[in-house]
Amino acid sequence: MFFRCPGRLHDEDEAAYEFSCSIRDKLFIDVAPDAGETIGKLRFNTIFCLARLISIFESERNVDRKRFLMADPSYMFVTVSDVQKAFSFLKHCCDHVFRALSLRDGSLLMLPHDGGTGVPVHQLNELNNEGIRFAKQSS
């Protein structure tokens, strides 16, 4: 959930994979085309960061408050369905995420830390595992 795409074109292990990742060039407008100009220029670098932006964007009705909360990285609000959307989006834009999901055996992952979010680790584990499960099943 806190993975950052390294942007490498080749993997250094024995399999010699070639990666085609466009995630580093993406803005929030690429995720939500109806986002305004200011909100649309927001960047994200992890699945959690994208899920947080989607959650605020879809739940907050006041446009000014939405813009303020989305720009404030200390404001934490994430839903399961938005983690699922974030995993699916990154699966299509980052071959590293796609490969990791393809190789998953279905066992539960346990995060060793909260990624500096302040969200309890057990909640992050639930979000992470549900996002992985959803992304593996969806195309």
C-alpha positions in Angstrom: 0.0 0.0 0.0 3.0 2.3 0.5 4.9 1.1 -2.5 6.5 3.8 -4.7 7.2 2.8 -8.3 11.0 2.9 -8.9 10.4 3.7 -12.6 13.1 1.2 -13.7 12.6 -0.2 -17.2 14.4 -3.4 -16.3 14.3 -5.6 -13.3 17.8 -6.7 -12.1 16.8 -10.2 -11.1 17.3 -13.3 -13.2 13.9 -13.0 -15.0 15.0 -9.8 -16.8 11.5 -8.2 -16.9 10.9 -5.0 -18.9 8.6 -2.6 -17.1 6.4 0.0 -18.7 5.2 2.3 -16.0 3.4 5.6 -16.5 2.3 6.2 -12.9 5.0 8.8 -12.2 3.5 11.1 -14.8 -0.1 10.7 -13.6 -2.1 13.5 -11.9 -5.4 13.2 -10.0 -7.2 14.4 -13.2 -6.1 11.1 -14.8 -8.0 9.3 -12.1 -11.0 11.6 -11.9 -11.5 13.5 -15.2 -14.2 15.6 -13.6 -11.9 17.0 -11.0 -11.4 20.7 -11.3 -8.1 22.3 -12.4 -6.7 22.8 -8.9 -7.6 19.4 -7.6 -6.7 17.7 -10.9 -3.1 18.9 -10.5 -2.6 17.0 -7.3 0.1 14.2 -7.4 0.2 10.9 -5.7 3.0 8.4 -5.2 1.5 5.5 -3.3 -1.7 3.5 -3.4 -2.6 4.8 0.1 -2.1 8.4 -1.1 -4.3 7.9 -4.1 -7.0 6.1 -2.0 -7.0 9.1 0.4 -7.5 11.5 -2.5 -10.3 9.4 -4.0 -12.0 9.1 -0.6 -12.0 12.8 0.0 -13.0 13.6 -3.6 -16.0 11.3 -3.5 -17.3 12.1 0.0 -16.8 15.8 0.5 -19.5 17.9 -1.1 -18.2 21.4 -0.3 -15.8 22.2 -3.2 -13.5 24.6 -1.1 -13.3 22.2 1.8 -12.6 19.3 -0.6 -9.8 21.2 -2.2 -8.3 22.1 1.2 -8.6 18.6 2.6 -7.1 16.9 -0.5 -4.1 19.3 -0.4 -3.5 18.5 3.3 -1.5 15.3 3.6 -2.1 15.1 7.3 -5.9 14.7 6.9 -6.6 10.9 6.9 -9.8 9.5 5.4 -9.8 6.3 3.5 -12.5 3.8 2.6 -12.3 0.2 1.5 -13.9 0.8 -1.9 -11.4 3.7 -2.6 -8.4 1.5 -1.7 -9.8 -1.0 -4.2 -10.1 1.7 -6.9 -6.5 2.9 -6.1 -5.1 -0.7 -6.4 -6.9 -1.2 -9.7 -5.7 2.1 -11.1 -2.1 1.4 -10.2 -2.4 -2.1 -11.5 -3.1 -0.7 -15.0 -0.4 2.1 -14.8 2.5 0.3 -13.0 3.9 -3.0 -14.2 5.6 -3.4 -10.9 2.2 -3.5 -9.1 0.8 -5.7 -11.8 3.7 -8.2 -11.4 3.4 -8.2 -7.6 -0.3 -8.8 -7.8 0.1 -11.6 -10.4 2.6 -13.4 -8.2 0.6 -13.1 -5.0 -0.4 -16.5 -3.6 -3.5 -15.2 -1.8 -2.0 -15.3 1.7 -2.7 -12.2 3.9 -0.1 -9.5 4.1 0.8 -7.9 7.4 2.3 -4.4 7.3 5.1 -3.8 9.8 4.3 -0.1 10.2 1.6 2.5 9.5 3.6 4.4 6.9 3.6 7.5 9.0 -0.2 7.8 8.6 -1.2 7.4 12.2 -3.9 4.9 11.1 -3.8 1.7 13.3 -1.8 -1.0 11.6 -4.6 -3.6 11.9 -7.0 -1.2 9.9 -4.3 -0.7 7.3 -3.8 -4.5 7.0 -7.5 -4.9 6.4 -7.5 -2.2 3.7 -4.4 -3.5 2.1 -5.6 -7.1 1.9 -9.0 -6.1 0.6 -7.4 -3.9 -2.0 -5.1 -6.7 -3.2 -8.0 -9.2 -3.2 -10.1 -6.9 -5.3 -7.3 -5.9 -7.8 -6.4 -9.6 -8.4 -10.0 -10.4 -9.2 -10.8 -7.4 -11.4 -9.4 -6.9 -14.9 
